[in-house]
Amino acid sequence: MEPGEQQDSTKETTSPFRRSRHGSIPGDSFKGRIRRASLSLKGIVRRERRGSAPAADINEMRPTTSHSTWHKLRQAASFRHPRTSYGSPGTLETIYSPLQADFPSLPVPGNGLEPPIIPWHTGAAAKAAAALQNESLGYARQYQELVSLAESQNDRESGIGITFTLSTSQVDEIGGKGAPLIRKDFIAQLPSELAVQILSHLDAAQLATASRVSRLWHGIVQDQQVWRQSFLREKTHTYATGHPVQPGTGSGVPSLRPGNDWQKIYKAREELDKRWKIGKQARAVFLNGHMDSVYCQQFDENKIITGSRDKTIRIWDMHTLQCRLIIGPPDVVNDTSVLFDPTGRPTHYALFPDDRRVNSSVPVTVSFPTHHSASILCLQYDDEILVTGSSDSSCIVYSVRSGYRPVRRLRFHTAAVLDLAFDAKHIVTCSKDCSICVWDRATGALIKQLNGHTGPVNAVQLRGNTLVSCSGDFTVKLWNIDSGKVIRELTGHTKGLACSQFSEDGRYVASAGSDKVIRIWDANTGECLRTIQAHESLVRSLHIDSVSGRLISGSYDTDIKVFDMETGQQQLDFPGWHASWVLSAKCDYRRIVSTGQDAKILIMDFGADVPDIGMLESTRKHEVACDIRNAGFI
């Protein structure tokens, strides 16, 4: 065969169906003719579609459905391995010539939906490219099938299930112009009461953003009701009290009174919380006056009450930092050295870290026939009574409302009373004699004595009818106060215990002592939830703030630390503020107050200099430490 003839043969083979020399198609039959007619018709339709570009634009602007149709199209677009209805890969297979000998020797590119033709002897790269094109053609075919299926399932008569949307080109056109699809001020269209209710669900930062939307929004955001509801929702959560913080209870949520500026209140509380997190903006001040170790203290927004080895109880004004009253034995309070130093200057004053001496005071001194003759080791008060425990083995109950006059003495222990606790019904005391006594608060009668510890009982606390105690025998015990039986014993400490605390809801117990470790327990199961390597020496004091979840510890290493009850992580550390052992450390929403062997009272005030911080205080009648005038002391 001549070269020219071979070239013509190659051209003829570009058609998948090669004619014979006699002008007939091999295997010519009725089915073959039908197949050729079908292919010819498809080719005509494809050519017409290619020439009708304006029709595509019309279809592009036509509303389309976005319910079932586009839902299925999204699903189709997410297929990684598309399948046909028979489970095989969704690709268009190459149509081969009936005669393999006549198959083209050169690749033929695809045309529209028509697949490419790849000779069997060509390279792998060409076959891979063809396979990729086959796969894309398969996606296109699936797209058409799904559109047809979706349209067939729509209820065209009722319009049910049909949601008209804009085409992609229309959305792009509108988006390009920068015009929003919806511009309606829903706040402006609502009654003011509803607008206030909606905006009150935002926190402070979100309200600040909302106030910049428009003048109308700014005006509504300034409504006190918005800030009031936002504050009460955001700032009354508690860690372990069992209920939100109640307004006016001295926990940083003021009473609900008409004159409150809730926006300023919210701002002050936000700044206060920020300072707690930072821990470096607390103002420190020392109260001087005691002549020996200060073993115990309790405080609120108005006063601090302290008990000391110098046998006195002293009551200090939290606002002025002045001492107002000293209660003690006559030989102590009648000595002028209690009030003045050898140079004649008052012994009671506040001292800042830079040695500035301010707010000197000369308190009233009083001695009652019923008094302690030894160190004041523990105390607790509420609005009605103050109870103190002493190394003289007794406790004294005072009436707060009558100027701290003694009501009765509780005497049964045979050694020093190391700690006490009370509620509305009982007074519980513990002693160096290894026992716990339960007293009737109203009458002072001894109800029962609890025995079980084999060492001095150093701390007790009461929650409902459950009592927690810790001892030098390394154990923490939970008691049922009604039956007098031990409910659970918590073991794990390796040395004697000095302190234990109950969360307000009774779920958690914290304990610490000579092993320098703080343990947090689940009171219901007895499980040790976490162990905190806290200090370098004996942990003498623990306090759980059940509102914030802070755990305050004080140690013989002179450090005061703040931990997170939830995680056990240390949040703050105040090392070396006391010159000697820290004997007591407690906190509220604003302050940490501690006492030590150095005879000083340390106040770390995180709210000092915060604008409007006084608005967070409750509206209870301001107590000037005690009502000493009405009590007849002066």
C-alpha positions as CSV (number, residue, x, y, z in Angstrom):
1,M,0.0,0.0,0.0
2,E,1.3,3.4,-0.9
3,P,1.9,6.0,1.8
4,G,-0.9,8.2,0.5
5,E,-3.4,5.4,0.7
6,Q,-2.3,4.7,4.3
7,Q,-3.0,8.3,5.3
8,D,-6.5,8.2,3.8
9,S,-7.2,5.1,5.8
10,T,-6.2,6.8,9.0
11,K,-8.6,9.7,8.3
12,E,-11.4,7.3,7.7
13,T,-10.8,5.6,11.0
14,T,-11.6,8.8,12.9
15,S,-15.3,7.7,12.7
16,P,-16.0,4.9,15.2
17,F,-18.0,3.1,12.4
18,R,-15.8,2.2,9.4
19,R,-17.5,1.4,6.1
20,S,-16.4,-1.6,4.0
21,R,-15.1,-1.4,0.5
22,H,-18.6,-2.0,-0.9
23,G,-20.1,1.0,1.1
24,S,-21.8,-1.2,3.7
25,I,-21.2,-1.3,7.4
26,P,-19.9,-4.6,8.8
27,G,-22.5,-6.3,10.9
28,D,-25.2,-4.2,9.2
29,S,-28.5,-5.1,10.6
30,F,-31.8,-3.6,11.8
31,K,-30.3,-2.9,15.3
32,G,-27.3,-1.3,13.7
33,R,-29.4,1.1,11.7
34,I,-31.5,2.1,14.8
35,R,-28.2,2.8,16.7
36,R,-26.8,5.0,13.9
37,A,-30.0,7.0,13.6
38,S,-29.9,7.6,17.4
39,L,-26.4,8.8,17.3
40,S,-27.1,11.1,14.4
41,L,-30.1,12.6,16.2
42,K,-28.0,13.2,19.4
43,G,-25.4,15.0,17.3
44,I,-28.0,17.3,15.8
45,V,-29.4,18.2,19.2
46,R,-26.0,18.9,20.6
47,R,-25.1,21.2,17.7
48,E,-28.4,23.1,18.3
49,R,-27.6,23.5,21.9
50,R,-24.1,24.9,21.2
51,G,-25.6,27.5,18.9
52,S,-28.3,28.7,21.4
53,A,-26.2,30.8,23.9
54,P,-28.9,33.4,24.6
55,A,-31.2,30.6,25.8
56,A,-28.7,29.8,28.5
57,D,-28.9,33.4,29.7
58,I,-32.7,33.2,29.9
59,N,-32.5,30.0,31.9
60,E,-29.9,31.6,34.2
61,M,-32.4,34.4,35.1
62,R,-35.3,32.0,35.7
63,P,-36.2,31.4,39.3
64,T,-35.1,27.9,40.5
65,T,-36.2,25.7,43.4
66,S,-34.2,25.4,46.6
67,H,-36.2,22.8,48.5
68,S,-35.9,19.2,47.4
69,T,-34.0,20.0,44.1
70,W,-31.0,21.9,45.5
71,H,-30.9,19.7,48.6
72,K,-30.3,16.8,46.4
73,L,-27.9,18.7,44.3
74,R,-25.9,19.5,47.4
75,Q,-25.8,15.9,48.3
76,A,-24.7,15.0,44.8
77,A,-21.9,17.6,44.9
78,S,-20.6,16.0,48.1
79,F,-20.2,12.6,46.6
80,R,-16.6,11.6,46.5
81,H,-17.1,8.4,44.6
82,P,-20.3,8.8,42.5
83,R,-22.1,5.6,41.6
84,T,-24.7,4.8,38.9
85,S,-27.9,3.2,39.8
86,Y,-26.2,-0.2,39.3
87,G,-23.5,0.5,41.8
88,S,-20.7,1.0,39.2
89,P,-18.5,4.1,39.0
90,G,-20.5,6.9,37.3
91,T,-18.3,7.5,34.3
92,L,-19.0,7.4,30.6
93,E,-17.4,4.4,29.1
94,T,-15.5,4.7,25.8
95,I,-17.4,3.5,22.8
96,Y,-15.2,1.1,20.9
97,S,-15.4,0.2,17.2
98,P,-16.8,-3.2,16.4
99,L,-13.5,-4.0,14.6
100,Q,-10.5,-3.7,16.9
101,A,-8.2,-3.7,13.9
102,D,-9.8,-0.4,12.7
103,F,-9.6,1.4,16.1
104,P,-7.9,4.8,15.7
105,S,-4.2,5.0,16.3
106,L,-4.3,8.7,17.6
107,P,-6.4,10.1,20.5
108,V,-9.7,11.8,19.6
109,P,-10.8,14.5,22.2
110,G,-14.3,14.5,23.7
111,N,-17.0,16.7,22.2
112,G,-19.6,18.0,24.6
113,L,-21.0,15.0,26.4
114,E,-19.4,12.7,23.9
115,P,-16.4,10.9,25.4
116,P,-12.9,10.9,24.1
117,I,-11.5,8.0,22.2
118,I,-8.1,6.7,23.5
119,P,-6.2,4.2,21.4
120,W,-5.2,1.1,23.3
121,H,-1.5,1.6,22.8
122,T,-1.3,5.3,24.1
123,G,0.4,6.3,27.4
124,A,-0.9,6.2,31.0
125,A,-1.0,9.9,31.3
126,A,-3.4,10.3,28.4
127,K,-5.6,7.6,29.8
128,A,-5.6,9.2,33.3
129,A,-6.6,12.6,31.7
130,A,-9.4,10.8,29.8
131,A,-10.6,9.1,33.0
132,L,-10.7,12.5,34.8
133,Q,-12.8,13.9,31.9
134,N,-15.1,10.8,32.1
135,E,-15.6,11.5,35.8
136,S,-16.5,15.2,35.2
137,L,-18.9,14.1,32.5
138,G,-20.4,11.7,35.0
139,Y,-21.1,14.5,37.4
140,A,-22.8,16.5,34.7
141,R,-25.0,13.6,33.8
142,Q,-25.9,13.0,37.5
143,Y,-26.8,16.7,37.8
144,Q,-29.2,16.5,34.9
145,E,-30.8,13.4,36.2
146,L,-31.3,14.9,39.7
147,V,-32.8,18.1,38.3
148,S,-35.2,16.0,36.3
149,L,-36.1,13.9,39.3
150,A,-36.6,17.0,41.5
151,E,-38.8,18.7,39.0
152,S,-40.9,15.5,38.6
153,Q,-41.5,15.4,42.4
154,N,-42.7,19.0,42.8
155,D,-46.3,19.7,43.2
156,R,-46.6,22.3,40.4
157,E,-50.3,22.9,40.9
158,S,-50.1,23.9,44.6
159,G,-46.6,25.2,44.8
160,I,-45.9,23.1,47.9
161,G,-42.3,22.3,48.4
162,I,-41.1,25.0,45.9
163,T,-39.0,27.9,47.3
164,F,-38.0,30.5,44.7
165,T,-34.5,31.7,45.0
166,L,-32.2,33.8,42.9
167,S,-29.7,32.2,40.6
168,T,-26.0,32.3,41.4
169,S,-25.3,35.1,38.9
170,Q,-28.1,37.2,40.3
171,V,-26.8,36.8,43.9
172,D,-23.3,37.7,42.8
173,E,-24.6,40.7,40.9
174,I,-26.5,42.0,44.0
175,G,-23.7,41.2,46.4
176,G,-21.3,43.1,44.2
177,K,-23.4,46.2,44.6
178,G,-23.0,46.0,48.4
179,A,-26.7,46.2,49.0
180,P,-28.0,44.1,51.9
181,L,-30.8,41.6,51.2
182,I,-32.7,42.6,54.4
183,R,-32.7,45.9,56.1
184,K,-35.3,46.0,58.8
185,D,-34.8,47.5,62.3
186,F,-36.8,45.0,64.3
187,I,-36.1,47.0,67.5
188,A,-37.8,50.0,66.0
189,Q,-40.9,48.0,65.0
190,L,-41.4,46.4,68.5
191,P,-43.0,47.9,71.5
192,S,-40.5,49.3,73.9
193,E,-41.2,46.7,76.5
194,L,-40.3,43.9,74.1
195,A,-37.2,45.8,72.9
196,V,-36.0,46.1,76.4
197,Q,-36.6,42.5,77.1
198,I,-34.7,41.4,74.0
199,L,-31.7,43.6,74.6
200,S,-31.5,42.6,78.3
201,H,-30.3,39.2,77.1
202,L,-26.9,40.8,76.1
203,D,-24.0,41.1,78.4
204,A,-22.1,44.3,79.0
205,A,-19.8,44.1,75.9
206,Q,-22.6,43.2,73.6
207,L,-24.8,46.0,75.0
208,A,-21.9,48.5,74.3
209,T,-21.8,47.2,70.7
210,A,-25.6,47.4,70.4
211,S,-25.7,51.0,71.6
212,R,-23.6,52.0,68.5
213,V,-26.2,50.7,66.0
214,S,-28.4,53.8,66.0
215,R,-29.7,56.6,68.2
216,L,-32.8,54.5,68.8
217,W,-30.8,51.5,70.0
218,H,-28.6,53.7,72.1
219,G,-31.6,55.2,73.8
220,I,-33.1,51.8,74.6
221,V,-29.7,50.4,75.8
222,Q,-29.6,53.2,78.4
223,D,-32.8,51.9,80.0
224,Q,-32.0,50.8,83.6
225,Q,-34.2,47.8,83.2
226,V,-31.9,46.5,80.4
227,W,-28.8,46.7,82.6
228,R,-30.6,45.5,85.7
229,Q,-31.7,42.3,84.0
230,S,-28.4,41.7,82.3
231,F,-26.5,42.2,85.6
232,L,-28.8,39.9,87.6
233,R,-28.4,37.2,84.9
234,E,-24.6,37.5,84.3
235,K,-23.4,38.3,87.9
236,T,-25.4,36.1,90.2
237,H,-24.1,32.7,89.2
238,T,-22.5,30.7,92.0
239,Y,-20.1,27.8,92.3
240,A,-21.5,25.8,95.2
241,T,-24.4,27.6,96.9
242,G,-27.3,25.8,95.3
243,H,-29.0,29.0,94.2
244,P,-28.1,32.4,92.6
245,V,-26.8,35.2,94.7
246,Q,-29.7,37.0,96.4
247,P,-29.6,40.8,96.1
248,G,-28.7,42.7,99.2
249,T,-26.9,39.8,101.0
250,G,-23.4,41.3,101.0
251,S,-22.2,39.2,98.1
252,G,-21.6,42.0,95.5
253,V,-25.2,42.2,94.3
254,P,-27.0,45.3,95.7
255,S,-30.5,45.4,96.9
256,L,-33.2,46.1,94.2
257,R,-34.0,49.7,95.0
258,P,-35.3,52.3,92.6
259,G,-32.3,54.6,92.7
260,N,-29.8,52.1,91.5
261,D,-27.7,53.0,88.4
262,W,-27.4,49.5,87.1
263,Q,-25.0,50.5,84.2
264,K,-22.5,51.9,86.7
265,I,-23.1,48.9,89.0
266,Y,-22.3,46.5,86.1
267,K,-19.2,48.5,85.1
268,A,-17.9,48.5,88.7
269,R,-18.4,44.7,89.0
270,E,-16.7,44.1,85.7
271,E,-13.6,46.1,86.8
272,L,-13.6,44.3,90.2
273,D,-13.7,40.9,88.5
274,K,-10.9,41.9,86.2
275,R,-8.7,42.9,89.2
276,W,-9.3,39.5,90.8
277,K,-8.0,37.9,87.6
278,I,-4.9,40.1,87.4
279,G,-4.2,40.0,91.2
280,K,-1.8,42.9,91.1
281,Q,-4.2,45.8,91.7
282,A,-5.3,45.0,95.3
283,R,-4.6,47.7,97.8
284,A,-2.9,46.3,100.9
285,V,-3.4,47.9,104.3
286,F,-2.5,46.6,107.8
287,L,-4.6,47.3,110.9
288,N,-2.5,47.6,114.0
289,G,-3.7,47.4,117.6
290,H,-3.5,43.8,118.9
291,M,-0.6,43.1,121.2
292,D,-0.1,39.4,120.3
293,S,-1.0,36.7,117.7
294,V,-4.4,37.2,116.1
295,Y,-5.9,33.7,115.9
296,C,-9.3,34.2,114.4
297,Q,-11.4,36.7,112.4
298,Q,-14.6,37.2,110.5
299,F,-15.7,40.2,108.4
300,D,-18.5,41.6,106.2
301,E,-19.0,44.8,104.3
302,N,-19.2,46.9,107.5
303,K,-16.9,45.4,110.1
304,I,-14.2,43.0,111.1
305,I,-14.2,41.1,114.4
306,T,-10.9,39.6,115.6
307,G,-9.8,37.4,118.5
308,S,-6.3,37.3,119.8
309,R,-3.8,35.7,122.2
310,D,-3.9,39.0,124.1
311,K,-7.3,37.8,125.4
312,T,-9.3,40.5,123.7
313,I,-12.0,40.7,121.0
314,R,-11.7,43.8,118.8
315,I,-14.3,45.2,116.4
316,W,-13.1,47.3,113.5
317,D,-14.9,49.6,111.1
318,M,-14.4,48.3,107.5
319,H,-15.0,51.7,105.9
320,T,-12.8,53.9,108.2
321,L,-10.4,51.2,109.2
322,Q,-10.7,52.3,112.8
323,C,-11.0,50.1,115.8
324,R,-14.3,50.9,117.6
325,L,-14.6,48.5,120.6
326,I,-12.3,46.2,122.7
327,I,-13.8,43.5,124.9
328,G,-11.6,41.7,127.4
329,P,-10.8,41.0,131.0
330,P,-10.5,44.0,133.2
331,D,-6.8,43.7,133.9
332,V,-6.2,44.0,130.1
333,V,-8.6,46.6,128.9
334,N,-8.0,48.9,131.9
335,D,-4.3,49.1,131.0
336,T,-3.5,52.4,129.1
337,S,-1.0,50.5,127.0
338,V,-4.0,49.0,125.2
339,L,-4.8,52.4,123.8
340,F,-1.5,54.4,123.7
341,D,2.1,53.7,123.2
342,P,4.9,55.1,125.4
343,T,5.0,58.3,123.3
344,G,1.3,58.9,123.8
345,R,0.3,58.0,120.2
346,P,-2.7,55.8,119.7
347,T,-1.9,52.1,119.2
348,H,-4.7,51.6,116.8
349,Y,-4.1,52.8,113.2
350,A,-4.0,51.7,109.6
351,L,-0.6,51.3,107.9
352,F,0.0,51.2,104.2
353,P,3.0,49.3,102.7
354,D,4.9,52.5,102.2
355,D,4.7,53.1,106.0
356,R,2.0,55.8,105.8
357,R,0.2,55.8,109.0
358,V,-3.5,56.8,108.7
359,N,-6.8,56.7,110.5
360,S,-5.6,56.5,114.1
361,S,-8.3,55.7,116.6
362,V,-9.0,55.3,120.3
363,P,-11.6,52.6,120.7
364,V,-14.0,52.1,123.6
365,T,-12.9,49.4,126.0
366,V,-15.3,47.3,128.0
367,S,-15.0,44.3,130.4
368,F,-18.0,42.2,131.4
369,P,-18.3,39.9,134.4
370,T,-18.5,37.1,131.9
371,H,-15.3,37.2,130.0
372,H,-12.5,35.0,128.7
373,S,-9.4,34.6,130.8
374,A,-7.1,33.2,128.1
375,S,-6.5,33.4,124.3
376,I,-9.4,33.8,122.0
377,L,-8.9,30.9,119.5
378,C,-12.1,31.0,117.4
379,L,-15.2,33.0,116.8
380,Q,-18.3,33.3,114.6
381,Y,-21.1,35.8,114.3
382,D,-24.3,36.6,112.5
383,D,-26.9,39.4,112.8
384,E,-28.0,38.2,116.2
385,I,-25.1,36.5,118.2
386,L,-21.4,36.4,118.4
387,V,-19.8,33.2,119.8
388,T,-16.2,32.9,120.9
389,G,-14.1,30.0,122.0
390,S,-11.0,30.2,124.2
391,S,-8.1,28.4,125.7
392,D,-9.9,28.6,129.0
393,S,-12.0,25.6,127.7
394,S,-15.3,27.6,127.5
395,C,-17.4,29.5,124.9
396,I,-19.3,32.7,125.4
397,V,-22.4,33.8,123.5
398,Y,-22.9,37.6,123.0
399,S,-25.9,39.5,121.8
400,V,-24.9,41.6,118.8
401,R,-28.0,43.8,119.0
402,S,-27.4,44.8,122.6
403,G,-23.9,45.9,121.9
404,Y,-22.1,42.6,122.3
405,R,-23.1,42.0,125.8
406,P,-22.6,38.4,127.0
407,V,-25.7,36.2,127.1
408,R,-24.3,32.9,128.5
409,R,-21.2,30.8,128.8
410,L,-21.0,27.2,127.4
411,R,-18.8,25.0,129.5
412,F,-18.2,21.3,129.2
413,H,-14.9,20.8,127.4
414,T,-11.9,19.8,129.5
415,A,-9.3,21.5,127.2
416,A,-9.1,24.5,124.9
417,V,-11.9,25.1,122.4
418,L,-10.2,25.1,119.1
419,D,-13.0,25.9,116.7
420,L,-16.8,26.4,116.6
421,A,-19.7,26.7,114.1
422,F,-23.4,27.4,114.4
423,D,-26.6,27.6,112.4
424,A,-30.2,28.6,113.3
425,K,-30.6,25.6,115.6
426,H,-27.2,24.3,116.9
427,I,-23.9,25.5,118.2
428,V,-21.1,23.0,117.6
429,T,-17.7,23.2,119.3
430,C,-14.5,21.1,119.1
431,S,-11.7,20.8,121.5
432,K,-8.2,19.7,122.3
433,D,-9.8,17.1,124.4
434,C,-10.6,15.1,121.1
435,S,-14.4,15.6,121.4
436,I,-17.2,17.6,119.7
437,C,-20.1,19.1,121.6
438,V,-23.5,20.0,120.1
439,W,-25.4,22.7,121.9
440,D,-28.9,24.1,121.6
441,R,-28.5,27.7,120.3
442,A,-31.7,29.0,121.9
443,T,-31.1,27.7,125.4
444,G,-27.3,26.9,125.5
445,A,-28.1,23.3,126.7
446,L,-25.7,20.6,125.8
447,I,-27.5,18.2,123.4
448,K,-24.8,15.6,122.9
449,Q,-21.1,14.9,122.8
450,L,-19.5,13.3,119.7
451,N,-16.5,11.0,120.3
452,G,-14.5,9.3,117.5
453,H,-11.4,11.2,116.8
454,T,-8.2,10.0,118.5
455,G,-6.5,13.4,118.4
456,P,-7.3,17.0,119.0
457,V,-10.3,18.2,116.9
458,N,-8.9,21.3,115.2
459,A,-11.9,22.4,113.0
460,V,-15.6,21.9,112.6
461,Q,-18.2,23.2,110.2
462,L,-21.9,22.7,109.9
463,R,-24.2,22.3,106.8
464,G,-27.8,21.3,107.6
465,N,-27.7,18.1,109.7
466,T,-24.2,17.2,108.5
467,L,-21.1,18.1,110.4
468,V,-17.5,18.0,109.1
469,S,-14.5,17.7,111.5
470,C,-10.8,17.3,111.1
471,S,-8.2,16.1,113.6
472,G,-4.6,15.6,114.4
473,D,-5.3,11.9,113.8
474,F,-5.0,12.5,110.0
475,T,-8.7,12.0,109.3
476,V,-11.7,14.0,108.2
477,K,-15.0,12.8,109.5
478,L,-18.6,13.5,108.3
479,W,-21.2,13.2,111.1
480,N,-25.0,13.1,111.2
481,I,-25.7,15.6,113.9
482,D,-29.1,14.1,114.7
483,S,-27.9,10.6,115.2
484,G,-24.4,11.5,116.4
485,K,-23.0,8.8,114.0
486,V,-20.1,9.0,111.6
487,I,-21.4,9.0,108.0
488,R,-18.1,8.8,106.3
489,E,-14.4,9.0,107.0
490,L,-12.1,10.7,104.5
491,T,-8.6,9.3,104.6
492,G,-5.5,10.2,102.5
493,H,-3.6,12.8,104.5
494,T,-0.3,11.6,105.8
495,K,0.0,14.0,108.8
496,G,-2.3,15.8,111.2
497,L,-5.0,18.2,109.9
498,A,-5.3,21.8,111.0
499,C,-8.4,23.0,109.0
500,S,-11.4,21.8,107.0
501,Q,-14.2,23.6,105.2
502,F,-17.6,22.8,103.8
503,S,-19.0,24.4,100.6
504,E,-22.2,26.2,101.2
505,D,-24.3,23.6,99.4
506,G,-22.6,20.7,101.3
507,R,-21.2,19.1,98.1
508,Y,-17.5,19.7,98.7
509,V,-15.1,19.4,101.6
510,A,-11.6,20.9,101.6
511,S,-9.0,19.9,104.2
512,A,-5.3,20.6,104.8
513,G,-2.7,20.4,107.5
514,S,0.9,19.4,108.3
515,D,1.5,17.5,105.1
516,K,1.3,20.8,103.2
517,V,-1.4,19.4,100.8
518,I,-4.9,20.6,100.2
519,R,-7.4,17.9,99.4
520,I,-10.9,18.5,97.9
521,W,-13.4,15.8,98.5
522,D,-16.8,14.9,97.2
523,A,-18.9,14.9,100.4
524,N,-21.5,12.5,98.9
525,T,-19.1,9.8,97.8
526,G,-16.0,10.4,99.9
527,E,-13.9,10.5,96.7
528,C,-10.8,12.7,96.7
529,L,-11.5,14.9,93.7
530,R,-8.1,16.6,93.6
531,T,-4.9,17.0,95.5
532,I,-3.1,20.4,95.5
533,Q,0.5,20.7,96.5
534,A,-0.1,24.1,98.1
535,H,2.5,25.3,100.5
536,E,6.0,24.7,101.8
537,S,4.8,24.4,105.4
538,L,1.7,23.6,107.5
539,V,-1.5,24.9,106.0
540,R,-3.2,26.6,108.9
541,S,-6.3,28.1,107.3
542,L,-8.8,27.3,104.5
543,H,-11.8,29.2,103.3
544,I,-14.2,28.3,100.5
545,D,-16.0,31.1,98.8
546,S,-18.9,29.2,97.5
547,V,-20.1,32.1,95.3
548,S,-16.9,32.6,93.2
549,G,-15.4,29.1,93.7
550,R,-12.2,30.5,95.1
551,L,-10.3,28.6,97.8
552,I,-8.2,30.8,100.1
553,S,-5.3,29.2,102.0
554,G,-2.9,30.6,104.7
555,S,0.2,28.8,105.8
556,Y,3.1,28.9,108.3
557,D,5.3,29.7,105.3
558,T,3.7,33.2,105.5
559,D,2.0,32.8,102.1
560,I,-1.6,33.5,101.2
561,K,-2.8,31.7,98.0
562,V,-5.9,31.6,96.0
563,F,-7.0,28.4,94.1
564,D,-9.8,27.6,91.8
565,M,-12.0,24.9,93.4
566,E,-13.1,23.6,90.0
567,T,-9.6,22.9,88.6
568,G,-7.3,23.1,91.6
569,Q,-5.1,25.6,89.7
570,Q,-3.4,28.4,91.7
571,Q,-4.8,31.8,90.7
572,L,-3.0,34.2,93.0
573,D,-0.2,34.2,95.4
574,F,0.7,36.8,98.1
575,P,3.9,35.7,99.6
576,G,5.5,37.2,102.7
577,W,2.9,39.8,103.5
578,H,2.8,38.6,107.1
579,A,6.1,38.6,109.0
580,S,5.3,35.3,110.6
581,W,2.7,32.4,110.4
582,V,-0.6,33.1,108.7
583,L,-3.3,32.0,111.2
584,S,-6.5,32.9,109.4
585,A,-7.4,33.9,105.8
586,K,-10.8,34.5,104.3
587,C,-12.4,36.4,101.4
588,D,-15.6,37.8,100.1
589,Y,-16.5,39.3,96.6
590,R,-14.1,42.2,97.1
591,R,-11.4,41.5,99.8
592,I,-9.1,39.0,101.3
593,V,-8.6,39.5,105.0
594,S,-5.9,37.6,107.0
595,T,-4.4,37.6,110.4
596,G,-1.2,36.2,111.7
597,Q,1.3,35.6,114.5
598,D,2.7,39.1,113.8
599,A,-0.4,40.6,115.5
600,K,-1.5,42.4,112.3
601,I,-4.7,42.3,110.3
602,L,-4.1,42.5,106.5
603,I,-6.7,43.7,104.1
604,M,-6.2,43.1,100.4
605,D,-8.9,45.3,98.8
606,F,-9.4,44.6,95.1
607,G,-12.2,47.2,94.9
608,A,-10.1,50.1,96.2
609,D,-10.3,53.0,93.8
610,V,-12.8,51.3,91.5
611,P,-15.3,53.9,90.5
612,D,-18.7,53.4,92.1
613,I,-17.6,50.3,94.0
614,G,-19.8,51.3,96.9
615,M,-22.9,50.7,94.7
616,L,-22.2,46.9,95.0
617,E,-22.8,47.0,98.7
618,S,-26.1,45.9,100.3
619,T,-28.4,48.5,101.6
620,R,-28.5,47.1,105.1
621,K,-28.1,49.8,107.8
622,H,-24.5,50.8,108.0
623,E,-23.0,49.5,111.2
624,V,-20.3,51.6,112.7
625,A,-18.6,48.4,113.9
626,C,-21.1,48.2,116.7
627,D,-23.8,50.4,118.1
628,I,-21.6,51.4,121.1
629,R,-23.6,54.5,121.9
630,N,-26.9,52.7,122.2
631,A,-25.1,50.0,124.2
632,G,-24.2,52.6,126.8
633,F,-20.5,52.2,126.5
634,I,-19.9,55.9,125.9
